Amino acid sequence: MGEVEFPRRQDLAELGAAEYEALASLWEAVSTLHVELSTVLAAEDRARRLEDNAERRTDGARFAFEVEAFRGLGRAAFQCADELETLVWRYASAAAVLGISVLERLAAGGPPLSAEVVERLCVEPTLAEFECAVAIPVDGLLNRKGEHLERHREERRKMLHLVETAYECLGECDDPMDRSTAAGARISVDHPKRMDRPWVGLLDSLVGLALQHPNEISHVLKG
């Protein structure tokens, strides 16, 4: 994912104060958490290499505490990455839904969202709320054409695939939920603990979507 900067306030001048402040705050949270997650994932990879090298180096040795230590380091990094992924999902999913909601109201020509509505949108969405947002066709929201628009369509398809994966996970866990119950779940809390997270392989796409929205809003306003 390439580097993305948050737009200047003057480029988002037509947004309400609550809309702007919430978008900026969530953008900062998501971008920082994503960087920290990348750092921890790199540390986890280093720990695995250290363990492998130590095992080869100490093969047959009386003492091999470094192997034990590096294995523990890997476990700690894995646990930290798992917690960070959950935090990234929580804030990136909210940022994505808020961004889509602002784009939707701009497309409809409505007034700025109230502070109460914005505050509600800043909470991690339920699975149904997230699905509803990412299912909105991008053609009527974005001032884009051609390949750029198709890239946005593809990102939305990835998010809808994530939603279906989440429904499957919630339906197959130890205490399975039917689809209507799962629709009200918030998956940072309700994801099955002993299964892969529903966002595996798609978290970077979600982060990209969340971080792009302020600039897409700016582009719509300029257009």
N, C-alpha and C positions, 0 to 999 in steps of 0.2 A: 504494500500500500504506500503510495507516494505521500510526501509531506503535504499536509493541508493546513492552511492558516484560517483563523476565524476572521470574518469580514470586519471592516471598520464600522463604527456606530453609524456614520453618515450613510453607509451603503445599506443600512437596515433601518433608516430613519422612519419609514412608514410603519414599522412594527410598534405595538404597544410596549410600554416599559416592562410589564411582566413577561411578555413574550421574549423580548430581547434579553433580559436578565436571566431568564430560565435557560434559554438556548446557550448563552455564554457560559453559564455555570455548569450545565451538563456537558458541554463540549470540553471544558477544562478537565472535568472529572474523567470523562471517557478517554481523552487523549493521554492523560497522565497514567491512568491505570493500565492502558494498553502498552505503554512504554515499560512500565514496571513488570508487566506480565512477560514481555519479551526478554527482559533481563533475567527473570527467574527461570524461564524455560531454557535459556542459555546456561544458567548455573546447573540445572538438572542434567543437561547434556554433558557438561564438564565433569560432574560427579560420576556419571556412568563411565566416562573415559578414564578417570582417575582410578576407579575401582578395578576396571579391566586391566590397566597397566600394573596396578599393585598386585593383583592376583598372579600375573605372569612373573613379576619380579620376586615375589615371596614364595613361589611354589616350592614346597618342601621345607620351608623355614620354620624354626621353632616358634617365632613370634611374628604375627601378621596383623597387628592392631590397625594398621593403616587401611587394610581391606575392610575391616569392620567399621572403621570411622567413615570411610568414603561411601560405604553402603548406607550408613545412617544419614550422611549428607544428602545422598540422592533421595532418600525417603522424605527428608525435611523439605527439600526443594519441590518434590512432587506435591506434597501436602499444601505448600504455599501456593504453587501454581493452581491447584484445584480451587483454593479459596479465592484467588485473584480472578480466575475465569468466572466464578460465580458473581463476583462484584462487577466485572466488566459486563456480563449479561444484564445485570440488574439496571445499571445506569445507561448502557447503550440501547437497550430495548426501550427505556423511557425516552431517551433522546430521539430515537427513530420515530416513535409515535408522536411526540411533540412536534418534530419537524414536519411530518406528514400532515398533522392537524393544522399547522400554520399555512402550509402550502394549499391545503384544501380550502381554508377560509379565504385566502387570497384569490384563488380561482373562482370562488363564489362571489367575490366582491363584498364580503361581510366586514363588520367592524373588528377591531382587535379583540382577541379572546380575553375574557375577564381574568383578573388575578386568581379567582377561585377555580376557574376552569384550568388555568395554567398549572396551578398547584396540584390539582388532581392528575393532570397529565404527566407530572414529574415523578409520580409514583410508578414503580415497576408495573407494567400492564399485565392483566391476566392473559392467558393464552388466547382467549377469544378476542380480546381487545387488540392484541398484537396482530392476530390474523386479519381482523377487519381492516386495520391500518395498511398493512403491506399488500392487501388484496385490491386496494384502490388503484385503478389504472393510472400509470404515470403520464400517459399522453395528455390528459387534461390538466395535469398539475405543473409540469415542467415546461419551460421555454426552450426546448431542445428538439433536435431533429436527427435523422439518420443514425449513424453508428452510436452517437452519444446516447440517444434515446433508447436504442436497443440494449446498450450496456445496463441502463437503469431497469429495463424490463427483465433482463437476466438476473440482476440482483434481487428483484422482487420474487422471481421464481425460486431462487435459492432460499429466500426467507419463508416462502410457503412450504417448501420441502422441509425446512427446519420445523415448522409448525406441525406438519404431519408426523415427523419423527418424534416430536414431543408427545403428541397424542398416543402414538404407539408405545412409547416408554411408560407413560402414565397408565396405560391399559394393561401392561404386562408386569408391573411391579408386584411386590409381596402383598400390597393392599390395593388391588387394581381399581382404577376409576373408569366409569363409563364416559363416553365422549362429552355428555352434557356436564358432568361433574368436572372433568378435566378442563373444560372450557373456562372454568372459574379459577383454575390453578395459577399460581405465580411460580414459575419453574425454578427460580433461584432458591425457593424454599421447598417446593414440592417434588423436585426431581428425585427419582429413585437413587438411593445412596449407593447401591451395589451394581449400578449399571452405568455405562458410558453416558456422559451428559448429552442431552439432545442437541446441543450446539457444537458438538465435536466436528471440526473441519469447516465450520461456517461462522465462527466467531469473528474472524478477520473481515468477512463480508459484512457482518452486522456493524462492526466498528466503522468500516468505510462508509456505510449508508448513514450512520449517525453523524459522522464528522462532515460529510458532504452537504447535508441539508442546509446549514446556514448559508453556504455559498450558492446553493441552488435557489434559495429564497432571495438572495441578493440579485442573482441573475434574472429571476422573474420580475423583481421590482424595477430593474434597469430596463427590462424589455417592455 
